[in-house]
Amino acid sequence: MRSQPTPLNPPLDIVLITGMSGSGKSVALNALEDAGFYCVDNLPPELLLPFVELELKNKAQRVAIAMDVRSAGALPQLPRQLAAVRALGVVVKPLFLDATTDTLMRRYSETRRKHPLSQFDPVDGDRDQRRALVEAIEMEFELLAELREQAYVIDTSIIRPAQLQGYVKALISAPAGQLTLVFESFAFKRGVPTDADFVFDVRMLPNPHYDPDLRHLNGRDQPVIDFLQAAEPVQRMQQQIAQFLEGWLDALAHDHRSYVTVAIGCTGGQHRSVYLVEQLARHFAADWATLKRHREMDAR
């Protein structure tokens, strides 16, 4: 009797979490642990390759690793380590968590934790403490800038932990090894997302909010879809955004970008921006990997 071929083991899938201290890395790591990942927090960059080689020997399939600025001295090694890991056939999905400086400062104030890069001595006074914290956050952003460029970025400034968990789980489902388009709707009144590569303002378009029958619906509901599809400026805006992206996506892919986030904002983040995100994501899904976020609606 002929022996059956030995099935190939699925490739090791790694989610690498980096980002600003206080931006929610522990929440993201917990979400991945709940999804069945073996999670390691604060792994020194110089141990990444030996750790991955060990996990390959153990036939691991899903691993999440969190690294932060506590390993600042070894961070410059990380791009080279990642290249060596990918050369082993390992799929690496980098995730970068970000937040505004004001948000990070508020979180540190609430928890009374010390920033890992802060050299502040508490006897110097509150004003010096605040200045030291701002300087530490700015220094951290500079140290992590190169990692942020190639990662899937999530701005956690005004989203709930449950939203962050949902966005992290969406990352798991996205295919690796190709450019992924992330379309995000938002409300200008709550601020522009810091994770956006391109921002389009659609507040000048006809607004369903002023129709009492549509006000409490959103851009995924059919009556709102019918209203916006009948508006020529909306269709023109959709076409022009699509043409702009189509003209540059190949160049972005050739520049080794893994993720491009396109944020579309209106006043309340419920109707026009949601509609355009849905339509554009559907349009590009035929040729590109796509993800959708509705910042204000996901917050409900």
MIZA-220224 format. One line per 5 residues: number of its first residue (from 1); for each residue x, y, z of C-alpha. Coordinates in steps of 0.02 Angstrom, whole numbers, plus 50000, padded with zeros to 5 digits. Each point is the difference from the previous one (the first is absolute). Layout:
BEGIN
NUM	X/Y/Z ~ ...
***
This chain:
BEGIN
1	50000/50000/50000 ~ 50067/50170/49952 ~ 50027/50117/50146 ~ 49898/50159/50007 ~ 50096/50162/49982
6	50029/50094/50162 ~ 49890/50156/50002 ~ 50094/50164/50004 ~ 49988/50100/50160 ~ 49912/50168/49980
11	50120/50147/50007 ~ 50034/50089/50163 ~ 49893/50157/50010 ~ 50070/50140/50110 ~ 49917/50162/50051
16	50132/50123/50059 ~ 49927/50136/50112 ~ 50095/50161/50023 ~ 49946/50179/50033 ~ 49994/50141/50123
21	50005/49962/50185 ~ 49825/50019/50068 ~ 49915/49970/49831 ~ 49919/49833/50045 ~ 50126/49863/49960
26	49940/49893/50145 ~ 49821/50011/49933 ~ 50059/49945/49827 ~ 50103/49858/50073 ~ 49851/49939/50101
31	49891/50002/49844 ~ 50126/49891/49909 ~ 50014/49882/50147 ~ 49811/49981/49997 ~ 50014/49961/49813
36	50118/49854/50035 ~ 50170/50082/49982 ~ 50146/49957/50113 ~ 50048/50171/50068 ~ 50166/50069/50061
41	50015/50174/50075 ~ 50155/50111/49992 ~ 50112/49880/49904 ~ 50171/50081/49973 ~ 50030/50026/49813
46	50165/49906/50004 ~ 49905/49844/50057 ~ 49871/50006/49859 ~ 50090/49885/49878 ~ 50049/49866/50129
51	49823/50003/50069 ~ 49923/49977/49828 ~ 50119/49857/49960 ~ 49947/49915/50162 ~ 49816/50023/49958
56	50029/49926/49827 ~ 50078/49846/50081 ~ 49849/49989/50113 ~ 49887/50010/49846 ~ 49910/50153/50068
61	49874/50082/49884 ~ 49942/50163/50079 ~ 50111/50111/50106 ~ 49979/50180/50058 ~ 50150/50100/50061
66	49996/50170/50082 ~ 50154/50111/49997 ~ 50015/50177/50062 ~ 50121/50139/50037 ~ 50060/49914/50159
71	50118/49912/49878 ~ 50051/50167/49921 ~ 50184/49955/49989 ~ 49963/49847/49892 ~ 49860/50073/49893
76	50117/50043/49854 ~ 50030/49812/49983 ~ 49816/49963/49972 ~ 49986/50032/49811 ~ 50147/49883/49969
81	49927/49870/50118 ~ 49832/50010/49911 ~ 50083/49973/49831 ~ 50086/49844/50068 ~ 49836/49936/50072
86	49908/50024/49835 ~ 50142/49910/49910 ~ 49949/49845/50100 ~ 49830/50004/49916 ~ 49913/50074/50152
91	49851/50115/49973 ~ 50021/50161/50102 ~ 49860/50125/50021 ~ 50063/50158/50087 ~ 49874/50097/50104
96	50038/50176/50065 ~ 49890/50080/50131 ~ 50001/50189/50006 ~ 49912/50141/50092 ~ 50012/50188/50011
101	50123/50078/50122 ~ 49857/50076/50102 ~ 49917/49829/50014 ~ 50160/49914/50055 ~ 50033/50136/50129
106	49825/49983/50069 ~ 50018/49811/50014 ~ 50166/50016/50091 ~ 49922/50128/50117 ~ 49853/49885/50038
111	50108/49847/50033 ~ 50144/50096/50082 ~ 50123/49890/49908 ~ 50171/50061/49945 ~ 50041/50002/49814
116	50142/49876/49963 ~ 50104/50138/49920 ~ 49968/50132/50131 ~ 50148/50054/50106 ~ 49891/50112/50108
121	50034/50015/50186 ~ 49834/50030/50091 ~ 50076/50132/50115 ~ 50018/50118/49851 ~ 49816/50049/49999
126	49844/49976/49894 ~ 50052/50117/49858 ~ 50166/49910/49976 ~ 49909/49834/50011 ~ 49884/50050/49858
131	50144/50061/49892 ~ 50099/49841/50033 ~ 49851/49894/49949 ~ 49974/50096/49837 ~ 50185/49982/49958
136	49995/49814/50037 ~ 49849/49974/49887 ~ 50082/50098/49858 ~ 50161/49901/50019 ~ 49902/49836/49998
141	49910/50050/49840 ~ 50166/50036/49914 ~ 50073/49833/50055 ~ 49849/49904/49934 ~ 49971/50100/49840
146	50081/49872/49884 ~ 49895/49859/50072 ~ 49842/50103/49983 ~ 50031/50026/49813 ~ 49981/49815/49959
151	49865/49954/50125 ~ 49811/49992/50012 ~ 49968/50156/50104 ~ 49855/50021/50120 ~ 49967/50167/50084
156	49932/49957/50172 ~ 49973/50180/50057 ~ 49810/49996/50008 ~ 49952/49818/49973 ~ 49942/49879/50132
161	50097/49840/50043 ~ 49863/49897/49916 ~ 50027/50098/49837 ~ 50187/49972/50010 ~ 49972/49814/50026
166	49889/49996/49846 ~ 50128/50091/49893 ~ 50138/49881/50057 ~ 49895/49849/49955 ~ 49968/50076/49828
171	50188/50009/49975 ~ 50014/49813/50030 ~ 49880/49966/49856 ~ 50090/50113/49876 ~ 50113/49910/49875
176	50186/50023/50024 ~ 50131/50042/49870 ~ 49900/50130/49904 ~ 49943/50179/50018 ~ 49843/50014/50106
181	49885/50149/49982 ~ 49917/50057/50162 ~ 49848/50113/49975 ~ 49946/50095/50156 ~ 49851/50114/50028
186	50007/50132/50137 ~ 49920/50159/50067 ~ 50101/50160/49986 ~ 49920/50062/50161 ~ 50094/49862/50092
191	50167/50028/49915 ~ 50095/49933/49850 ~ 50072/49824/50025 ~ 50189/50003/50020 ~ 50015/49833/49912
196	49940/50070/49831 ~ 50116/50007/49849 ~ 49870/50094/49897 ~ 49855/50105/50067 ~ 49851/50053/49896
201	49877/50130/50064 ~ 49823/49968/49935 ~ 49906/50125/50109 ~ 49950/50102/49846 ~ 49893/49857/49932
206	49810/49990/50023 ~ 49965/49946/50179 ~ 49864/49871/50040 ~ 50001/50063/50179 ~ 49882/50140/49951
211	49867/49877/49941 ~ 49901/49948/50157 ~ 49968/49828/49925 ~ 50186/49968/49973 ~ 50077/50086/50151
216	50001/49846/50112 ~ 50063/49883/49863 ~ 50178/49980/49936 ~ 50094/49982/49837 ~ 49972/49813/49993
221	49810/50014/50005 ~ 49912/49990/49833 ~ 49899/50163/50013 ~ 50162/50096/50032 ~ 50087/49907/49859
226	49858/50047/49881 ~ 50010/50183/50056 ~ 50189/50012/49972 ~ 50002/49901/49838 ~ 49874/50123/49928
231	50115/50148/50042 ~ 50118/50041/49856 ~ 50133/50084/50112 ~ 50012/49842/50105 ~ 50028/49891/49847
236	50127/50123/49933 ~ 50095/50000/50165 ~ 50000/49810/50005 ~ 50066/49990/49823 ~ 50137/50127/50030
241	50061/49916/50160 ~ 50004/49833/49910 ~ 50096/50074/49854 ~ 50127/50080/50117 ~ 50032/49837/50091
246	50008/49897/49840 ~ 50132/50119/49936 ~ 50115/49973/50149 ~ 49970/49827/50072 ~ 50126/49912/49888
251	50133/50126/50050 ~ 49958/49976/50184 ~ 50010/49811/49981 ~ 50169/50014/49912 ~ 50059/50106/50146
256	49973/49845/50109 ~ 49853/50075/50094 ~ 49899/49867/50090 ~ 49851/50108/50049 ~ 49924/50162/49937
261	49863/50082/50104 ~ 49875/50111/49910 ~ 49895/50102/50122 ~ 49839/50082/49941 ~ 49920/50125/50116
266	49834/50089/50012 ~ 49920/50097/50141 ~ 49928/49858/50103 ~ 50083/49846/49925 ~ 49833/49912/49973
271	49937/50030/49822 ~ 50111/50069/49861 ~ 50168/49935/50062 ~ 49928/49829/50042 ~ 49917/49986/49829
276	50160/50046/49907 ~ 50106/49880/50102 ~ 49880/49858/49961 ~ 49994/50041/49814 ~ 50188/50025/49980
281	50043/49843/50097 ~ 49883/49901/49888 ~ 50076/50080/49845 ~ 50180/49959/50046 ~ 49968/49828/50075
286	50009/49921/49827 ~ 50185/50042/49981 ~ 50066/50041/50174 ~ 49983/49935/50177 ~ 49884/50119/50092
291	49946/50033/50179 ~ 49864/50118/50064 ~ 49986/50101/50159 ~ 49856/50113/50053 ~ 50073/50092/50149
296	49843/50083/50064 ~ 49881/49857/49962 ~ 50116/49867/50072 ~ 50000/50099/50163 ~ 49817/49960/50032
***
